Structures are given as C-alpha cells and as structure tokens.
Amino acid sequence: MIGAGLIGTTTLPSRTSRPRARTWGARALGVVALAVAVSTGVTGVAPAAPATAVAGRPVRDFDLQAHRGGLGLVVEGTLPAFANALELGVTTLEMDIQITEDGRDVVTHDRRINPAKCQDTRPAVPGDPDFPYAGKYIKDLTFDQVRTLDCGSLAQPNYPGQRTAPGARMPTLAEVFALVRQYRAWDVRFNIETKVEAAAPTETAPREQFVRVAAREVVRSGFLRNVTIQSFDWGALRLMRQVEPRLPLVALTQPEFLRGPNGTPSPWLGGLNIDDFGGNVVAAAKSIGVSALSPVHGNPQNGTVNDPDYQPFTTEEMVRQAHAVGMRVIPWTTDDPATMNKLIDDGVDGIITNYPDRLRTVMAERGFRLPRAYHRHHS
C-alpha cells in the first residue's frame, strides 16, 4: 500500500501547500451541441464528426491514446483491436512489445503468457518439448512457438462487452504498421512501450535487445515521425536516445517505481536517484531528455475521482512543472469520464484509455478537435 505522502504531488514527499484549482472551462455546461453519436459499425459508439468550439472555448487538440488498441472494446493487442481503434478515430495507438528467444518482436503486454488471454492450439513442431506454451516467458519461446497461440478467443470478465477476435495471433510491429497503411492513416501515431522488467530482468529480454529491435522496426516502417517510445525502464529510454536519437521518448512512471526497498535507488530509473532531484519526478524525467511524462492518473489504478479512497498522482502542479520545461503529460490508464474531465481540467495533453469511445465523447463535450476515423482500403 502506498502511503499518502507518496501520492498527489509531483515531489516526494508531498508539499504542505496545495495548488489552487484551475479549469480549462466550466465543467457543468448543461446541454452541449454535439454531433449525433452513431454506431460506426465498430465496437464503441462515439460522436461521428469533429466538434466545434463550445461555449466560447477554443478548439483544442488532445492526444486520445487507445491502450493496447482499446482493450475495453476488443481483445487487447490484436490487429482487430487496432483496426477498431482506427475506425473509431484515435490520435495514437498505444501498444507494448516483448522479444522472443530468437530476437523477434511481438506486440503483447505480458512477459509471461497468460492462459486467461492466450490459449494453446498446437505445438510449433511435432513433439515440441516446450509445449504447451501458455504460462511460459516469451523470452524463452521462439517466434514460431508464440505465433501458435490464439490470443483473441478469450474475453476478459473485467471488460463486459469486450469483443473477441477468435484465432488472432500476437502481431509484430511490422504487421501493425502494415494495417495502418491499409487504412491510409498517415497521421495516426504509435506509442510503443518496451516492456523491460527492470525489477526482474531475467524475466524479459535485455533492454539492449528491446531497444535495438524496436529502433530497427520503426526505422524500417517509414513511420518514424509518427512514433514515440515509452518505458517504465528509464535505462531503456537513455539507451534509445543513443541508438536512435530521432525518436521522442516518454517516461512512464508510478509512485511505487520511484524508490527501491527502504528508500534505495529504484531499478526503474536507469541509474538515477530520485532523491538527487529532491524527489521531483518531473526534474528527474527532464534530465534524461524525454519529451513527455506518462504518470499513473492516481491510486488505486482502477479508481476514480469520486471514490473516497482515491489519491491522485497526476496533478495540476505536476502538469504545470512539466509544461514549464517543455514536456507534455499523458497519464494512464483511466476509463471513467469524471476522472478524464478532472485530468483535462488539470491541463494534461492526452489520456491513455481502454475505452477510446468514452474519451471521444468527453472530448466532444468539451469542444476538442476529434481524431479522424478511417476505413480500410483493399486496393
């Protein structure tokens, strides 16, 4: 359990003063003129057209990031999930990669194959002694072994209404880029997380391999200008800066990752000691040259601003400090409209969400410019 002193401010421990509330506009707007929300034939219902200025507020660009493709709508990290997000209309496809034993990238979150998400179908070769593969670490399996897994047939009970995609395999980055080409979604961005497990490095591929493979695939794709690389492992971000300095970096964080046991330096900060920065996460992130900070919105992570035990981590003061040094703030992962509105009031530049349709509705209500919805081209 994280103590209250670690949550709610940019600096650890917490300040004694509290910032004054600021809003980007009145929260309660009454009836707002919206484009009629219609079903687009994809999972999720959202306003069909970009909104114009509302109640005198200027149209504002905002980064709507579909977490793992929008896993509240379609099973996570699959090509059908990313296709659904493109058809719904998002700014950014957010995704994770793992590296197989033979050095191939696969788009997936979990370092160990979760049998509640992916099920075995057959061995990669007859008599394979590694079969079944569910429950094993991806870094201990070959690409061919991983690709036998069906990661689309099992809906997650925490996401009622989540659409399945029977037979879906873990895609590669190249396949996600190819999908976006089919939609001619040239303005869509990609926020790719290298899932290095800094606290248990033997459970994933080495950070050097993550960085090398990710940089290679992004450069090959032709989408380099559309990509950001994010990681909780700030050591991977520092290495990516050396390997491919053209890629903007995003520092993921949460309170538990800022210090190690008993106040020791955290393995997640890539050699930095948060105490050398007075406990200030913005200053620490700025020191490694990232363009954005991506903090957890608050704790509990599945909580909302209306819960009595909710403690915000992303705050107005954090956003103010980040903007003052030229960094954007993109918190993760909130699905609750009230919490989305509070974060927007605090000045965040975007939000990572499992339900991009909900965030589109919030954006429309506030008069934000909505991301374009795309359709697939078969020619």
C-alpha positions as a Markdown table, in Angstrom:
| # | Residue | x | y | z |
|---|---|---|---|---|
| 1 | Met | 0.0 | 0.0 | 0.0 |
| 2 | Ile | 1.4 | 3.4 | -1.0 |
| 3 | Gly | 1.3 | 6.0 | 1.7 |
| 4 | Ala | -0.5 | 9.3 | 1.1 |
| 5 | Gly | 2.8 | 11.1 | 1.3 |
| 6 | Leu | 3.9 | 9.5 | -2.0 |
| 7 | Ile | 0.8 | 10.4 | -3.9 |
| 8 | Gly | -0.9 | 13.6 | -5.1 |
| 9 | Thr | 2.1 | 15.8 | -5.9 |
| 10 | Thr | 5.0 | 15.9 | -8.3 |
| 11 | Thr | 7.5 | 16.0 | -5.5 |
| 12 | Leu | 8.1 | 13.3 | -3.0 |
| 13 | Pro | 7.4 | 13.6 | -0.1 |
| 14 | Ser | 4.3 | 15.8 | -0.6 |
| 15 | Arg | 4.3 | 19.5 | -0.3 |
| 16 | Thr | 2.5 | 21.2 | 2.6 |
| 17 | Ser | 0.8 | 23.7 | 0.2 |
| 18 | Arg | -1.9 | 22.7 | -2.3 |
| 19 | Pro | -2.2 | 24.3 | -5.7 |
| 20 | Arg | -5.3 | 26.3 | -6.4 |
| 21 | Ala | -7.8 | 24.7 | -8.7 |
| 22 | Arg | -7.8 | 25.7 | -12.3 |
| 23 | Thr | -10.1 | 24.7 | -15.1 |
| 24 | Trp | -10.0 | 24.9 | -18.9 |
| 25 | Gly | -13.6 | 25.8 | -18.7 |
| 26 | Ala | -16.7 | 25.2 | -16.7 |
| 27 | Arg | -17.4 | 21.6 | -16.0 |
| 28 | Ala | -21.1 | 21.8 | -16.0 |
| 29 | Leu | -22.1 | 23.0 | -19.4 |
| 30 | Gly | -25.7 | 21.9 | -19.4 |
| 31 | Val | -26.8 | 20.6 | -22.8 |
| 32 | Val | -23.9 | 20.7 | -25.3 |
| 33 | Ala | -24.4 | 20.8 | -29.0 |
| 34 | Leu | -22.9 | 17.6 | -30.2 |
| 35 | Ala | -22.7 | 15.7 | -33.4 |
| 36 | Val | -25.2 | 12.8 | -33.1 |
| 37 | Ala | -23.5 | 9.8 | -31.6 |
| 38 | Val | -23.9 | 7.0 | -34.0 |
| 39 | Ser | -22.6 | 3.5 | -34.3 |
| 40 | Thr | -19.8 | 3.3 | -36.9 |
| 41 | Gly | -20.0 | -0.4 | -37.3 |
| 42 | Val | -17.1 | -0.8 | -34.9 |
| 43 | Thr | -17.2 | -1.6 | -31.2 |
| 44 | Gly | -17.9 | 1.5 | -29.3 |
| 45 | Val | -20.2 | 4.5 | -30.0 |
| 46 | Ala | -18.7 | 7.9 | -30.4 |
| 47 | Pro | -19.5 | 11.3 | -31.9 |
| 48 | Ala | -19.3 | 11.0 | -35.7 |
| 49 | Ala | -17.8 | 14.4 | -36.6 |
| 50 | Pro | -15.2 | 16.8 | -35.1 |
| 51 | Ala | -16.8 | 19.2 | -32.6 |
| 52 | Thr | -16.5 | 22.9 | -33.0 |
| 53 | Ala | -15.8 | 25.4 | -30.2 |
| 54 | Val | -18.3 | 25.1 | -27.3 |
| 55 | Ala | -19.4 | 28.0 | -25.1 |
| 56 | Gly | -16.7 | 30.3 | -26.3 |
| 57 | Arg | -13.8 | 27.9 | -25.7 |
| 58 | Pro | -11.3 | 27.4 | -28.4 |
| 59 | Val | -11.0 | 24.1 | -30.2 |
| 60 | Arg | -8.1 | 22.1 | -28.6 |
| 61 | Asp | -6.0 | 19.3 | -29.9 |
| 62 | Phe | -5.8 | 16.4 | -27.5 |
| 63 | Asp | -4.0 | 13.1 | -27.7 |
| 64 | Leu | -6.5 | 10.2 | -27.5 |
| 65 | Gln | -4.5 | 7.1 | -26.9 |
| 66 | Ala | -6.1 | 3.7 | -27.3 |
| 67 | His | -4.5 | 1.5 | -24.6 |
| 68 | Arg | -3.4 | -1.8 | -26.3 |
| 69 | Gly | -5.8 | -0.9 | -29.1 |
| 70 | Gly | -8.7 | -0.1 | -26.7 |
| 71 | Leu | -8.9 | -3.3 | -24.7 |
| 72 | Gly | -12.3 | -2.4 | -23.2 |
| 73 | Leu | -13.8 | -2.8 | -26.7 |
| 74 | Val | -11.8 | -5.5 | -28.4 |
| 75 | Val | -9.3 | -8.1 | -27.0 |
| 76 | Glu | -6.0 | -6.4 | -26.3 |
| 77 | Gly | -3.0 | -6.0 | -28.6 |
| 78 | Thr | -4.6 | -7.7 | -31.6 |
| 79 | Leu | -4.9 | -6.5 | -35.2 |
| 80 | Pro | -8.7 | -6.4 | -34.8 |
| 81 | Ala | -8.3 | -4.1 | -31.7 |
| 82 | Phe | -6.0 | -1.7 | -33.6 |
| 83 | Ala | -8.4 | -1.8 | -36.6 |
| 84 | Asn | -11.3 | -1.0 | -34.4 |
| 85 | Ala | -9.4 | 2.0 | -32.9 |
| 86 | Leu | -8.6 | 3.3 | -36.4 |
| 87 | Glu | -12.3 | 3.0 | -37.4 |
| 88 | Leu | -13.5 | 4.7 | -34.2 |
| 89 | Gly | -10.9 | 7.5 | -34.5 |
| 90 | Val | -8.0 | 7.9 | -32.2 |
| 91 | Thr | -4.9 | 10.0 | -32.2 |
| 92 | Thr | -2.5 | 7.3 | -31.0 |
| 93 | Leu | -2.3 | 3.5 | -31.0 |
| 94 | Glu | -0.7 | 2.6 | -27.7 |
| 95 | Met | 1.0 | -0.8 | -27.5 |
| 96 | Asp | 3.6 | -3.0 | -25.8 |
| 97 | Ile | 6.3 | -5.2 | -27.2 |
| 98 | Gln | 8.1 | -8.3 | -25.9 |
| 99 | Ile | 11.1 | -10.0 | -27.5 |
| 100 | Thr | 11.2 | -13.8 | -28.3 |
| 101 | Glu | 14.1 | -16.1 | -27.7 |
| 102 | Asp | 15.1 | -15.7 | -31.3 |
| 103 | Gly | 15.0 | -12.0 | -31.2 |
| 104 | Arg | 11.7 | -11.2 | -32.9 |
| 105 | Asp | 9.2 | -8.6 | -31.6 |
| 106 | Val | 5.6 | -9.4 | -30.7 |
| 107 | Val | 3.0 | -6.9 | -29.7 |
| 108 | Thr | 1.8 | -8.0 | -26.3 |
| 109 | His | 1.8 | -6.7 | -22.7 |
| 110 | Asp | 2.5 | -9.7 | -20.5 |
| 111 | Arg | 6.1 | -11.1 | -20.2 |
| 112 | Arg | 4.6 | -14.5 | -19.3 |
| 113 | Ile | 1.9 | -15.9 | -21.5 |
| 114 | Asn | -1.3 | -15.6 | -19.6 |
| 115 | Pro | -3.6 | -18.6 | -20.2 |
| 116 | Ala | -6.6 | -16.3 | -19.4 |
| 117 | Lys | -5.8 | -14.3 | -22.5 |
| 118 | Cys | -4.0 | -16.7 | -24.8 |
| 119 | Gln | -4.6 | -20.4 | -25.3 |
| 120 | Asp | -2.5 | -23.1 | -26.9 |
| 121 | Thr | -3.6 | -24.5 | -30.2 |
| 122 | Arg | -0.8 | -26.9 | -31.3 |
| 123 | Pro | 3.0 | -27.3 | -31.0 |
| 124 | Ala | 5.1 | -25.4 | -33.4 |
| 125 | Val | 6.7 | -28.7 | -34.4 |
| 126 | Pro | 5.6 | -32.2 | -33.7 |
| 127 | Gly | 6.8 | -33.4 | -30.3 |
| 128 | Asp | 8.0 | -29.9 | -29.2 |
| 129 | Pro | 9.1 | -30.4 | -25.5 |
| 130 | Asp | 8.3 | -26.8 | -24.7 |
| 131 | Phe | 4.6 | -27.4 | -25.5 |
| 132 | Pro | 2.2 | -26.2 | -24.0 |
| 133 | Tyr | 3.4 | -22.6 | -24.2 |
| 134 | Ala | 0.9 | -20.8 | -22.0 |
| 135 | Gly | 2.4 | -19.9 | -18.7 |
| 136 | Lys | 6.0 | -19.6 | -20.1 |
| 137 | Tyr | 8.0 | -16.5 | -20.5 |
| 138 | Ile | 8.0 | -15.1 | -24.0 |
| 139 | Lys | 11.8 | -14.6 | -23.9 |
| 140 | Asp | 12.1 | -18.4 | -23.5 |
| 141 | Leu | 10.0 | -19.2 | -26.6 |
| 142 | Thr | 10.7 | -18.8 | -30.3 |
| 143 | Phe | 8.6 | -16.6 | -32.6 |
| 144 | Asp | 7.1 | -19.7 | -34.3 |
| 145 | Gln | 6.1 | -21.1 | -30.9 |
| 146 | Val | 4.5 | -17.8 | -29.8 |
| 147 | Arg | 2.6 | -17.5 | -33.0 |
| 148 | Thr | 0.7 | -20.7 | -32.5 |
| 149 | Leu | -1.2 | -19.1 | -29.6 |
| 150 | Asp | -4.8 | -18.0 | -30.0 |
| 151 | Cys | -4.9 | -14.6 | -28.2 |
| 152 | Gly | -8.3 | -13.5 | -29.5 |
| 153 | Ser | -10.9 | -16.0 | -28.4 |
| 154 | Leu | -11.0 | -15.3 | -24.6 |
| 155 | Ala | -12.9 | -12.2 | -23.4 |
| 156 | Gln | -11.9 | -10.7 | -20.1 |
| 157 | Pro | -14.6 | -10.6 | -17.5 |
| 158 | Asn | -13.4 | -7.2 | -16.2 |
| 159 | Tyr | -14.4 | -5.7 | -19.5 |
| 160 | Pro | -18.1 | -6.6 | -20.2 |
| 161 | Gly | -18.9 | -6.4 | -23.8 |
| 162 | Gln | -15.3 | -6.8 | -24.9 |
| 163 | Arg | -15.4 | -8.2 | -28.5 |
| 164 | Thr | -13.3 | -11.3 | -29.2 |
| 165 | Ala | -11.3 | -12.0 | -32.3 |
| 166 | Pro | -11.0 | -15.8 | -32.5 |
| 167 | Gly | -7.7 | -17.0 | -33.8 |
| 168 | Ala | -5.9 | -13.7 | -33.5 |
| 169 | Arg | -2.2 | -14.1 | -33.0 |
| 170 | Met | 0.2 | -11.7 | -31.3 |
| 171 | Pro | 1.1 | -9.4 | -34.2 |
| 172 | Thr | 4.5 | -7.9 | -35.0 |
| 173 | Leu | 5.2 | -4.2 | -35.2 |
| 174 | Ala | 5.6 | -4.6 | -38.9 |
| 175 | Glu | 2.1 | -6.1 | -39.1 |
| 176 | Val | 0.6 | -3.2 | -37.1 |
| 177 | Phe | 2.4 | -0.7 | -39.4 |
| 178 | Ala | 1.0 | -2.6 | -42.5 |
| 179 | Leu | -2.5 | -2.4 | -41.0 |
| 180 | Val | -2.3 | 1.3 | -40.7 |
| 181 | Arg | -1.1 | 1.6 | -44.3 |
| 182 | Gln | -4.2 | -0.4 | -45.3 |
| 183 | Tyr | -6.3 | 2.4 | -43.7 |
| 184 | Arg | -4.1 | 5.1 | -45.1 |
| 185 | Ala | -4.0 | 6.5 | -41.6 |
| 186 | Trp | -0.9 | 8.6 | -42.2 |
| 187 | Asp | -1.5 | 10.9 | -39.3 |
| 188 | Val | -2.1 | 8.2 | -36.7 |
| 189 | Arg | 0.7 | 8.0 | -34.1 |
| 190 | Phe | 2.2 | 4.9 | -32.4 |
| 191 | Asn | 3.2 | 4.9 | -28.7 |
| 192 | Ile | 5.4 | 1.8 | -28.3 |
| 193 | Glu | 6.4 | 0.5 | -24.9 |
| 194 | Thr | 9.5 | -1.6 | -24.4 |
| 195 | Lys | 8.3 | -3.9 | -21.7 |
| 196 | Val | 11.7 | -4.4 | -20.0 |
| 197 | Glu | 11.1 | -5.7 | -16.5 |
| 198 | Ala | 13.7 | -3.7 | -14.6 |
| 199 | Ala | 12.9 | -5.2 | -11.2 |
| 200 | Ala | 13.2 | -8.8 | -12.6 |
| 201 | Pro | 15.5 | -8.5 | -15.6 |
| 202 | Thr | 15.8 | -12.3 | -16.1 |
| 203 | Glu | 12.1 | -12.5 | -17.0 |
| 204 | Thr | 12.4 | -10.4 | -20.2 |
| 205 | Ala | 14.9 | -9.9 | -22.9 |
| 206 | Pro | 17.7 | -7.5 | -22.1 |
| 207 | Arg | 17.0 | -3.8 | -22.6 |
| 208 | Glu | 19.7 | -3.6 | -25.2 |
| 209 | Gln | 17.8 | -6.1 | -27.4 |
| 210 | Phe | 14.5 | -4.3 | -26.8 |
| 211 | Val | 16.0 | -1.0 | -27.9 |
| 212 | Arg | 17.8 | -2.5 | -30.9 |
| 213 | Val | 14.8 | -4.4 | -32.2 |
| 214 | Ala | 12.3 | -1.5 | -31.6 |
| 215 | Ala | 14.5 | 1.1 | -33.3 |
| 216 | Arg | 15.1 | -1.2 | -36.3 |
| 217 | Glu | 11.5 | -2.0 | -36.9 |
| 218 | Val | 10.4 | 1.7 | -36.5 |
| 219 | Val | 13.1 | 2.9 | -39.0 |
| 220 | Arg | 12.1 | 0.1 | -41.5 |
| 221 | Ser | 8.4 | 1.1 | -41.2 |
| 222 | Gly | 8.7 | 4.5 | -42.7 |
| 223 | Phe | 6.6 | 5.8 | -39.8 |
| 224 | Leu | 9.5 | 7.1 | -37.7 |
| 225 | Arg | 8.0 | 10.6 | -37.5 |
| 226 | Asn | 4.8 | 9.2 | -36.0 |
| 227 | Val | 6.4 | 7.1 | -33.3 |
| 228 | Thr | 7.2 | 7.7 | -29.6 |
| 229 | Ile | 9.0 | 5.1 | -27.4 |
| 230 | Gln | 7.8 | 4.8 | -23.9 |
| 231 | Ser | 9.1 | 2.7 | -21.0 |
| 232 | Phe | 8.9 | 2.4 | -17.2 |
| 233 | Asp | 12.6 | 1.3 | -17.5 |
| 234 | Trp | 14.3 | 4.7 | -17.9 |
| 235 | Gly | 17.5 | 2.9 | -18.6 |
| 236 | Ala | 16.0 | 1.7 | -21.9 |
| 237 | Leu | 15.0 | 5.3 | -22.7 |
| 238 | Arg | 18.5 | 6.5 | -22.1 |
| 239 | Leu | 19.8 | 3.8 | -24.4 |
| 240 | Met | 17.3 | 4.5 | -27.1 |
| 241 | Arg | 18.5 | 8.1 | -27.1 |
| 242 | Gln | 21.9 | 6.8 | -28.1 |
| 243 | Val | 20.7 | 4.2 | -30.6 |
| 244 | Glu | 18.1 | 6.3 | -32.4 |
| 245 | Pro | 18.1 | 10.0 | -31.3 |
| 246 | Arg | 15.3 | 10.9 | -33.7 |
| 247 | Leu | 12.7 | 9.0 | -31.7 |
| 248 | Pro | 10.9 | 11.1 | -29.0 |
| 249 | Leu | 10.8 | 9.4 | -25.6 |
| 250 | Val | 8.1 | 9.1 | -23.0 |
| 251 | Ala | 8.9 | 8.3 | -19.3 |
| 252 | Leu | 6.3 | 6.1 | -17.8 |
| 253 | Thr | 6.1 | 6.1 | -14.0 |
| 254 | Gln | 4.1 | 5.4 | -10.9 |
| 255 | Pro | 4.8 | 6.1 | -7.2 |
| 256 | Glu | 6.0 | 2.6 | -6.4 |
| 257 | Phe | 8.7 | 2.8 | -9.1 |
| 258 | Leu | 10.4 | 6.0 | -7.9 |
| 259 | Arg | 12.3 | 4.4 | -5.0 |
| 260 | Gly | 13.5 | 0.9 | -4.2 |
| 261 | Pro | 13.1 | -1.0 | -1.0 |
| 262 | Asn | 13.8 | 1.0 | 2.2 |
| 263 | Gly | 14.4 | 4.2 | 0.2 |
| 264 | Thr | 17.1 | 2.8 | -2.0 |
| 265 | Pro | 17.5 | 3.9 | -5.7 |
| 266 | Ser | 14.9 | 2.4 | -7.9 |
| 267 | Pro | 15.9 | -0.1 | -10.5 |
| 268 | Trp | 13.4 | 1.5 | -12.9 |
| 269 | Leu | 15.1 | 4.9 | -13.1 |
| 270 | Gly | 18.1 | 3.8 | -15.1 |
| 271 | Gly | 20.7 | 4.8 | -12.6 |
| 272 | Leu | 19.1 | 7.9 | -11.3 |
| 273 | Asn | 18.3 | 8.5 | -7.7 |
| 274 | Ile | 15.1 | 10.4 | -7.2 |
| 275 | Asp | 16.5 | 12.0 | -4.1 |
| 276 | Asp | 19.1 | 13.7 | -6.2 |
| 277 | Phe | 16.2 | 15.7 | -7.7 |
| 278 | Gly | 14.5 | 16.4 | -4.4 |
| 279 | Gly | 12.0 | 13.7 | -5.1 |
| 280 | Asn | 10.7 | 15.6 | -8.1 |
| 281 | Val | 9.7 | 13.2 | -10.9 |
| 282 | Val | 9.4 | 16.0 | -13.5 |
| 283 | Ala | 13.0 | 17.1 | -12.9 |
| 284 | Ala | 14.3 | 13.5 | -13.0 |
| 285 | Ala | 12.5 | 12.8 | -16.2 |
| 286 | Lys | 13.7 | 16.0 | -17.8 |
| 287 | Ser | 17.3 | 15.1 | -17.0 |
| 288 | Ile | 17.1 | 12.1 | -19.4 |
| 289 | Gly | 15.7 | 14.1 | -22.3 |
| 290 | Val | 12.2 | 12.8 | -22.6 |
| 291 | Ser | 9.6 | 14.8 | -24.5 |
| 292 | Ala | 6.7 | 13.6 | -22.3 |
| 293 | Leu | 5.9 | 12.2 | -18.9 |
| 294 | Ser | 3.3 | 9.5 | -18.6 |
| 295 | Pro | 2.3 | 9.0 | -14.9 |
| 296 | Val | -0.4 | 6.8 | -13.5 |
| 297 | His | -3.5 | 9.0 | -13.0 |
| 298 | Gly | -3.9 | 8.0 | -9.4 |
| 299 | Asn | -4.3 | 5.2 | -6.9 |
| 300 | Pro | -6.0 | 2.7 | -6.8 |
| 301 | Gln | -5.2 | 2.4 | -10.5 |
| 302 | Asn | -8.7 | 1.3 | -11.3 |
| 303 | Gly | -10.2 | 4.0 | -9.0 |
| 304 | Thr | -12.0 | 7.2 | -9.9 |
| 305 | Val | -12.0 | 10.8 | -8.6 |
| 306 | Asn | -15.4 | 10.0 | -7.0 |
| 307 | Asp | -14.1 | 7.1 | -4.9 |
| 308 | Pro | -13.4 | 8.0 | -1.2 |
| 309 | Asp | -10.0 | 6.3 | -1.1 |
| 310 | Tyr | -8.8 | 7.8 | -4.4 |
| 311 | Gln | -5.5 | 9.7 | -4.3 |
| 312 | Pro | -4.4 | 11.5 | -7.4 |
| 313 | Phe | -0.8 | 11.2 | -8.6 |
| 314 | Thr | -1.1 | 13.2 | -11.8 |
| 315 | Thr | -1.9 | 16.7 | -10.5 |
| 316 | Glu | -2.2 | 20.3 | -11.8 |
| 317 | Glu | 1.1 | 21.1 | -10.2 |
| 318 | Met | 2.8 | 18.2 | -11.9 |
| 319 | Val | 1.4 | 19.4 | -15.3 |
| 320 | Arg | 2.5 | 23.0 | -14.6 |
| 321 | Gln | 6.0 | 21.9 | -13.8 |
| 322 | Ala | 6.2 | 19.7 | -16.9 |
| 323 | His | 4.9 | 22.3 | -19.3 |
| 324 | Ala | 7.4 | 24.8 | -17.8 |
| 325 | Val | 10.3 | 22.7 | -19.0 |
| 326 | Gly | 8.7 | 21.7 | -22.4 |
| 327 | Met | 7.3 | 18.3 | -21.5 |
| 328 | Arg | 3.8 | 17.0 | -22.3 |
| 329 | Val | 1.9 | 14.9 | -19.7 |
| 330 | Ile | -0.1 | 11.9 | -20.8 |
| 331 | Pro | -1.5 | 9.9 | -17.8 |
| 332 | Trp | -2.5 | 6.3 | -17.9 |
| 333 | Thr | -5.0 | 4.5 | -17.8 |
| 334 | Thr | -8.4 | 5.9 | -17.0 |
| 335 | Asp | -11.8 | 4.8 | -18.3 |
| 336 | Asp | -14.0 | 7.0 | -16.1 |
| 337 | Pro | -15.4 | 10.2 | -17.7 |
| 338 | Ala | -15.3 | 12.1 | -14.4 |
| 339 | Thr | -11.7 | 11.3 | -13.9 |
| 340 | Met | -11.0 | 12.1 | -17.6 |
| 341 | Asn | -12.6 | 15.5 | -17.0 |
| 342 | Lys | -10.5 | 16.2 | -13.9 |
| 343 | Leu | -7.3 | 15.3 | -15.7 |
| 344 | Ile | -8.3 | 17.6 | -18.5 |
| 345 | Asp | -9.0 | 20.4 | -16.0 |
| 346 | Asp | -5.5 | 19.8 | -14.6 |
| 347 | Gly | -4.1 | 20.6 | -18.1 |
| 348 | Val | -2.9 | 17.2 | -19.3 |
| 349 | Asp | -2.1 | 16.9 | -23.0 |
| 350 | Gly | -3.8 | 13.5 | -23.6 |
| 351 | Ile | -5.0 | 10.4 | -21.9 |
| 352 | Ile | -4.4 | 6.7 | -22.3 |
| 353 | Thr | -7.7 | 4.8 | -22.0 |
| 354 | Asn | -9.1 | 1.3 | -22.6 |
| 355 | Tyr | -12.3 | 3.0 | -23.8 |
| 356 | Pro | -11.5 | 5.4 | -26.6 |
| 357 | Asp | -15.2 | 5.9 | -27.3 |
| 358 | Arg | -15.7 | 7.3 | -23.9 |
| 359 | Leu | -12.8 | 9.7 | -24.2 |
| 360 | Arg | -14.1 | 10.8 | -27.6 |
| 361 | Thr | -17.4 | 11.7 | -26.0 |
| 362 | Val | -15.7 | 13.7 | -23.3 |
| 363 | Met | -13.6 | 15.5 | -25.9 |
| 364 | Ala | -16.7 | 16.3 | -28.0 |
| 365 | Glu | -18.5 | 17.7 | -25.0 |
| 366 | Arg | -15.6 | 20.0 | -24.3 |
| 367 | Gly | -15.2 | 21.2 | -27.8 |
| 368 | Phe | -12.0 | 19.5 | -28.6 |
| 369 | Arg | -10.9 | 18.5 | -32.1 |
| 370 | Leu | -11.8 | 14.9 | -32.6 |
| 371 | Pro | -9.3 | 12.4 | -34.3 |
| 372 | Arg | -10.3 | 11.3 | -37.8 |
| 373 | Ala | -12.0 | 8.0 | -38.2 |
| 374 | Tyr | -10.5 | 5.8 | -41.0 |
| 375 | His | -11.8 | 3.0 | -43.2 |
| 376 | Arg | -9.8 | 0.1 | -44.7 |
| 377 | His | -8.7 | 0.3 | -48.3 |
| 378 | His | -8.5 | -3.0 | -50.1 |
| 379 | Ser | -6.8 | -1.8 | -53.3 |
